[in-house]
Amino acid sequence: MTFTRFSVALAMLILWACEPAADRAQVEAEGQVRTYYIAADVVVWDYAPSNRNLIFDKEFDEKEAHFVKAGDYRAGKVFKKALYREYTDETFTILKPRAVDWEHLGFLGPLIRAEVGDTIKIVFRNNVHFPASMHPHGVFYEKDSEGALYADGTEGKDKVDDGVPTGGTHVYTWEVRERAGPPPGGGSTAFWMYHSHVNEEMDFSAGLVGPMIITAKGMTGEGLRPSDVDREFVVAFMTTEEMSSWYFEENLETYAAKANEVTLGIDVFGTRLAQAPDGFIYMPFMESINGFLYGNGPVMTAKKGERVRWYVMAGTSFEVHAPHWHGNVGTVGKMRMDVLELTTMGMQTLDMIPDAAGKWLFHCHVMNHFAAGMGTFYEILEE
């Protein structure tokens, strides 16, 4: 009898091994459908709502004022933007409250989560005046869910996703295949981003970008958080070219006292600029962390001994950043680090078990970026 049961089991194993790989992948890929209701909305954003340099607890000095103070020919620190925001259902009438733990996301879009094997369904509404989309990194999609406009030879339903018109809605379907998750030995999560890709320069500069975290199969805990992590933070070290935004002219007209005297132009690299009568050229590169300058964002807080995972990303500009944590160290792969290398559209993950309590500086070590406001705080509490 024992031999018979063993023979049956062996036969089943052989049959399973002989099945086409695609069929096995389908069985392994079965998961849940994760549905998100996300809109592109018009939002007025303040990069420094306290009106102070909180890193050094002081008024803005003359140099810092160049980046944050409105003037005759400058917009200052407040800009009209287009941001992704999450709603509770397909009516897009009630904004989904952002959890306290994720208020540090600032102007980033809602966090999209899924586990390997799941399917992400995005019901997207465009509430801004220009065509917008949602283009993901890492996950699998067909041509009708790519969310990118270029001459790809598609038409009909495969073209609608490229740029959703004002007032329009489109459903994006993204499969979370094994390739979207962490590689073998690569931890329990993979970090990706999504963004609008119709006019990528203007869309991204307007603010249409958000994070996505994919958890390995079987490693998902409460709230889709990875089960081997106690706390997570997503941090964008981002050079936002406000002069490349869809709203640049409108922001100048709204916030610059003598906007009517400004001459708009384009430099040799195709970047828009504004020139004042005295020759001053205004090109607002906002060097922010999640849309906040000079420590104005929420303080990211954890406890000593917790397993903390940091997801760090950059934008589409000509970006080279060096995120540096004071006080504690983490690991990337098999390296202990307290400074990361981050370039254009970079996405990296650092794991930390903090052992030093205190309120610590977290900033870009490219010093002109730090001088322009690219710094914030994180705090480690006693256990």
C-alpha positions as CSV (number, residue, x, y, z in Angstrom):
1,M,0.0,0.0,0.0
2,T,2.8,2.4,0.9
3,F,4.6,1.6,-2.3
4,T,1.4,2.3,-4.3
5,R,0.9,5.7,-2.6
6,F,4.5,6.5,-3.3
7,S,4.1,5.5,-7.0
8,V,1.0,7.7,-7.4
9,A,2.8,10.6,-5.8
10,L,5.8,10.1,-8.0
11,A,3.6,9.9,-11.1
12,M,1.8,13.2,-10.1
13,L,5.2,14.9,-9.6
14,I,6.3,13.7,-13.1
15,L,3.1,15.0,-14.7
16,W,3.5,18.4,-12.9
17,A,7.1,18.6,-14.1
18,C,6.1,17.8,-17.7
19,E,3.4,20.5,-17.8
20,P,4.2,23.5,-19.9
21,A,6.1,26.2,-18.0
22,A,3.4,28.8,-18.9
23,D,0.7,26.6,-17.2
24,R,2.8,26.2,-14.1
25,A,3.4,30.0,-14.0
26,Q,-0.3,30.6,-14.3
27,V,-1.0,28.3,-11.3
28,E,1.8,30.0,-9.3
29,A,0.6,33.5,-10.3
30,E,-2.9,33.2,-8.9
31,G,-3.5,36.0,-6.4
32,Q,-5.9,38.8,-5.5
33,V,-7.1,41.8,-7.5
34,R,-5.9,45.0,-5.8
35,T,-8.1,47.8,-7.0
36,Y,-7.2,51.5,-6.6
37,Y,-9.2,54.6,-7.6
38,I,-6.7,57.3,-8.5
39,A,-7.2,60.7,-10.0
40,A,-4.9,63.4,-11.4
41,D,-6.1,66.5,-9.5
42,V,-5.1,70.2,-9.4
43,V,-3.5,71.0,-6.0
44,V,-1.8,74.2,-4.8
45,W,1.4,73.0,-3.1
46,D,3.6,74.8,-0.6
47,Y,7.1,73.5,-0.4
48,A,7.8,75.2,2.9
49,P,4.6,75.9,4.8
50,S,6.3,76.9,8.1
51,N,8.0,79.9,6.3
52,R,11.2,78.9,8.1
53,N,14.3,76.9,7.6
54,L,13.5,74.2,10.1
55,I,16.8,72.4,9.7
56,F,18.5,75.2,11.5
57,D,15.4,76.7,13.1
58,K,15.8,80.2,11.6
59,E,14.3,82.6,9.2
60,F,15.3,82.2,5.6
61,D,18.5,84.0,4.8
62,E,19.2,86.0,1.6
63,K,20.6,82.9,-0.2
64,E,17.7,80.7,0.8
65,A,15.2,83.3,-0.1
66,H,16.2,82.9,-3.7
67,F,14.5,79.5,-3.6
68,V,11.5,80.2,-1.4
69,K,10.5,83.8,-1.5
70,A,8.2,85.2,-4.1
71,G,9.4,88.5,-5.7
72,D,9.0,90.7,-8.8
73,Y,10.1,87.9,-11.1
74,R,9.9,84.8,-8.9
75,A,7.0,82.5,-8.0
76,G,8.6,81.5,-4.6
77,K,7.6,78.3,-2.8
78,V,3.9,77.9,-3.7
79,F,3.0,76.3,-7.0
80,K,-0.1,75.0,-8.7
81,K,0.5,71.4,-9.4
82,A,-1.1,68.2,-10.8
83,L,-0.9,65.4,-8.2
84,Y,-2.2,61.8,-8.0
85,R,-4.7,61.3,-5.2
86,E,-6.6,58.3,-4.1
87,Y,-10.4,58.1,-3.8
88,T,-12.7,55.6,-2.0
89,D,-14.6,54.4,-5.1
90,E,-15.4,54.8,-8.8
91,T,-17.5,58.0,-8.1
92,F,-14.3,59.9,-7.3
93,T,-16.2,62.1,-4.8
94,I,-14.5,61.1,-1.5
95,L,-10.8,61.3,-1.0
96,K,-9.3,58.4,0.8
97,P,-7.6,59.7,3.9
98,R,-3.8,59.2,3.9
99,A,-2.8,57.2,7.0
100,V,-0.7,59.0,9.6
101,D,2.3,56.7,8.9
102,W,2.3,57.8,5.3
103,E,1.8,61.6,5.6
104,H,5.5,61.9,4.9
105,L,4.8,61.0,1.3
106,G,4.0,64.7,0.7
107,F,3.3,65.4,-2.9
108,L,3.9,61.9,-4.1
109,G,0.9,59.9,-5.3
110,P,-0.7,57.2,-3.2
111,L,1.3,54.1,-2.4
112,I,0.3,51.1,-4.5
113,R,0.9,47.7,-3.0
114,A,0.6,44.2,-4.2
115,E,2.0,40.7,-3.7
116,V,3.6,38.6,-6.5
117,G,0.8,36.8,-8.2
118,D,-1.7,39.6,-7.7
119,T,-3.3,41.8,-10.4
120,I,-3.3,45.6,-9.9
121,K,-6.4,47.3,-11.3
122,I,-6.2,51.1,-11.5
123,V,-9.4,53.0,-12.2
124,F,-7.9,56.4,-13.3
125,R,-9.7,59.7,-13.6
126,N,-8.1,62.7,-15.2
127,N,-9.2,65.9,-13.6
128,V,-6.5,68.2,-15.0
129,H,-6.6,70.3,-18.2
130,F,-4.1,68.2,-20.1
131,P,-4.0,64.5,-21.2
132,A,-2.5,62.4,-18.4
133,S,-1.8,58.7,-17.8
134,M,-0.3,56.2,-15.4
135,H,2.8,54.3,-16.6
136,P,4.2,51.7,-14.2
137,H,7.7,50.3,-13.8
138,G,8.4,46.6,-13.1
139,V,5.0,45.1,-13.5
140,F,3.6,43.3,-16.6
141,Y,1.1,45.1,-18.8
142,E,-0.5,44.8,-22.3
143,K,-0.4,47.7,-24.7
144,D,-3.8,49.0,-23.4
145,S,-2.3,49.5,-19.9
146,E,1.1,51.0,-20.7
147,G,0.2,54.6,-20.2
148,A,2.8,56.0,-22.6
149,L,2.4,58.0,-25.8
150,Y,4.8,57.2,-28.6
151,A,4.6,55.8,-32.2
152,D,4.2,52.2,-31.1
153,G,1.9,51.2,-34.1
154,T,-1.2,50.7,-31.9
155,E,-4.7,52.0,-32.4
156,G,-8.2,51.7,-31.0
157,K,-8.4,50.3,-27.5
158,D,-4.6,50.0,-27.3
159,K,-4.2,53.7,-27.8
160,V,-6.7,55.0,-25.2
161,D,-4.4,54.5,-22.3
162,D,-1.7,56.6,-23.9
163,G,-3.3,59.9,-22.7
164,V,-6.6,60.0,-20.9
165,P,-8.4,63.3,-21.8
166,T,-9.7,65.8,-19.3
167,G,-12.7,64.4,-17.6
168,G,-12.0,60.9,-18.9
169,T,-11.5,57.6,-17.1
170,H,-9.4,54.6,-18.0
171,V,-8.8,51.2,-16.3
172,Y,-5.2,50.1,-16.2
173,T,-4.5,46.4,-15.5
174,W,-1.0,45.4,-14.4
175,E,0.0,41.8,-13.6
176,V,2.4,41.4,-10.7
177,R,4.5,38.6,-12.1
178,E,7.6,37.1,-10.5
179,R,9.8,39.6,-12.3
180,A,8.1,42.5,-10.4
181,G,9.1,41.1,-7.0
182,P,12.4,40.8,-5.3
183,P,15.0,38.5,-6.9
184,P,16.2,35.4,-5.0
185,G,18.1,36.6,-2.0
186,G,16.9,40.1,-2.6
187,G,14.7,40.6,0.5
188,S,10.9,40.6,0.8
189,T,10.0,43.6,-1.4
190,A,10.8,45.3,-4.6
191,F,10.4,49.1,-5.1
192,W,9.1,50.7,-8.2
193,M,7.4,53.9,-9.3
194,Y,4.6,55.1,-11.6
195,H,4.1,58.4,-13.4
196,S,2.4,60.1,-16.3
197,H,4.1,59.5,-19.6
198,V,2.1,61.6,-22.2
199,N,4.4,64.6,-22.2
200,E,6.8,63.1,-19.7
201,E,8.8,66.3,-19.0
202,M,5.8,68.5,-18.3
203,D,3.7,65.8,-16.6
204,F,6.5,64.8,-14.2
205,S,7.4,68.4,-13.5
206,A,3.8,69.1,-12.7
207,G,3.9,66.4,-10.0
208,L,2.4,63.2,-11.5
209,V,4.5,60.5,-9.8
210,G,4.0,57.9,-7.1
211,P,5.5,54.8,-5.4
212,M,4.8,51.1,-5.7
213,I,5.9,48.3,-3.4
214,I,5.7,44.7,-4.4
215,T,6.0,42.0,-1.8
216,A,7.3,38.5,-2.4
217,K,4.8,35.7,-2.5
218,G,3.9,34.6,1.0
219,M,5.7,37.5,2.7
220,T,2.8,39.9,3.0
221,G,1.6,40.7,6.4
222,E,-1.1,43.1,7.8
223,G,-2.0,46.0,5.6
224,L,0.1,44.5,2.7
225,R,3.2,45.4,4.7
226,P,6.1,42.9,4.3
227,S,5.9,40.5,7.3
228,D,9.6,40.9,8.1
229,V,9.6,44.7,8.4
230,D,8.2,46.8,11.3
231,R,8.2,50.2,9.6
232,E,8.6,51.6,6.0
233,F,9.4,55.0,4.6
234,V,9.3,56.2,1.0
235,V,11.5,59.1,0.3
236,A,11.9,61.0,-3.1
237,F,15.0,63.1,-3.5
238,M,13.7,65.0,-6.4
239,T,14.8,67.9,-8.5
240,T,11.5,69.3,-9.8
241,E,11.8,71.6,-12.8
242,E,8.9,73.9,-12.1
243,M,9.7,75.8,-15.3
244,S,8.9,72.6,-17.2
245,S,5.5,72.2,-15.6
246,W,2.3,72.7,-17.4
247,Y,1.5,75.4,-14.9
248,F,4.7,77.5,-15.1
249,E,3.3,80.6,-16.8
250,E,0.2,80.5,-14.6
251,N,2.3,80.2,-11.5
252,L,4.4,83.2,-12.6
253,E,1.3,85.2,-13.2
254,T,-0.2,84.3,-9.8
255,Y,2.8,84.7,-7.6
256,A,5.4,87.0,-9.3
257,A,4.6,90.6,-8.7
258,K,5.9,91.8,-12.1
259,A,5.1,88.7,-14.2
260,N,3.9,90.9,-17.1
261,E,7.5,92.1,-17.5
262,V,9.0,88.6,-17.8
263,T,10.0,87.3,-21.2
264,L,9.5,83.5,-21.6
265,G,12.0,81.6,-23.6
266,I,13.7,78.3,-24.2
267,D,17.4,77.6,-23.6
268,V,19.7,75.6,-25.9
269,F,18.8,72.4,-24.2
270,G,15.0,73.0,-24.7
271,T,14.4,74.0,-21.1
272,R,11.9,76.8,-20.6
273,L,13.0,79.9,-18.7
274,A,11.8,83.3,-17.7
275,Q,14.0,86.4,-18.2
276,A,13.4,89.6,-16.3
277,P,14.2,93.1,-17.7
278,D,17.3,93.3,-15.6
279,G,18.7,90.1,-17.2
280,F,17.8,87.9,-14.2
281,I,16.9,84.4,-15.5
282,Y,14.3,82.5,-13.4
283,M,14.6,78.7,-13.6
284,P,13.0,77.2,-10.5
285,F,14.7,73.9,-9.7
286,M,13.0,72.8,-6.5
287,E,15.4,70.5,-4.6
288,S,12.9,68.8,-2.3
289,I,12.3,65.7,-0.3
290,N,8.8,64.5,-1.0
291,G,7.9,68.0,-2.0
292,F,9.2,69.7,1.2
293,L,12.2,72.1,1.6
294,Y,14.4,72.9,4.6
295,G,12.9,70.3,6.9
296,N,9.3,71.3,6.4
297,G,8.0,67.7,5.9
298,P,6.6,65.4,8.6
299,V,9.4,63.9,10.8
300,M,9.7,60.2,10.0
301,T,9.7,58.3,13.3
302,A,10.7,54.8,14.3
303,K,12.0,53.0,17.4
304,K,15.4,51.6,18.4
305,G,15.6,47.9,17.4
306,E,12.8,48.1,14.8
307,R,13.3,46.6,11.4
308,V,13.0,49.8,9.2
309,R,13.0,49.7,5.4
310,W,13.7,52.8,3.5
311,Y,12.7,53.1,-0.2
312,V,14.5,56.0,-1.9
313,M,13.9,57.4,-5.4
314,A,14.8,60.2,-7.8
315,G,13.0,61.9,-10.6
316,T,13.5,62.5,-14.3
317,S,15.6,65.6,-14.3
318,F,19.4,65.5,-14.6
319,E,19.7,64.2,-11.1
320,V,22.6,63.0,-9.0
321,H,21.8,62.7,-5.3
322,A,23.5,61.3,-2.2
323,P,21.0,60.5,0.5
324,H,22.7,60.5,3.9
325,W,21.4,59.3,7.2
326,H,23.0,60.8,10.3
327,G,23.3,58.7,13.4
328,N,22.5,55.2,12.0
329,V,23.5,52.8,9.3
330,G,21.7,50.4,7.1
331,T,22.5,47.6,4.6
332,V,22.1,47.5,0.8
333,G,22.8,44.0,-0.4
334,K,25.8,42.9,1.6
335,M,27.1,46.4,2.2
336,R,26.7,48.6,5.3
337,M,26.0,52.1,4.2
338,D,24.8,55.5,5.5
339,V,25.0,57.2,2.0
340,L,23.3,55.9,-1.2
341,E,24.1,56.7,-4.8
342,L,21.0,57.9,-6.6
343,T,20.8,59.0,-10.2
344,T,17.9,59.9,-12.6
345,M,14.9,57.6,-12.0
346,G,16.9,55.6,-9.5
347,M,15.0,53.3,-7.1
348,Q,16.9,51.8,-4.1
349,T,16.1,50.1,-0.9
350,L,18.0,50.3,2.4
351,D,17.3,48.2,5.5
352,M,18.1,49.6,8.9
353,I,17.9,48.4,12.5
354,P,18.5,51.8,14.3
355,D,20.6,51.7,17.5
356,A,21.0,55.4,18.1
357,A,18.1,57.3,19.5
358,G,17.6,61.0,18.7
359,K,16.4,63.4,16.1
360,W,18.7,63.0,13.1
361,L,19.4,64.9,9.9
362,F,18.5,63.1,6.6
363,H,19.7,65.1,3.6
364,C,21.4,65.1,0.2
365,H,25.1,65.2,0.4
366,V,25.3,67.1,-2.9
367,M,25.9,70.3,-1.1
368,N,24.2,72.7,-3.5
369,H,21.1,70.5,-3.2
370,F,21.3,70.7,0.6
371,A,21.8,74.5,0.4
372,A,18.6,74.7,-1.8
373,G,16.6,72.9,0.8
374,M,17.0,69.1,0.3
375,G,17.0,68.1,3.9
376,T,14.6,66.7,6.4
377,F,14.5,64.8,9.8
378,Y,14.0,61.3,11.0
379,E,13.7,60.5,14.7
380,I,14.5,57.3,16.5
381,L,12.8,56.8,19.8
382,E,13.9,54.7,22.7
383,E,12.4,51.2,22.7
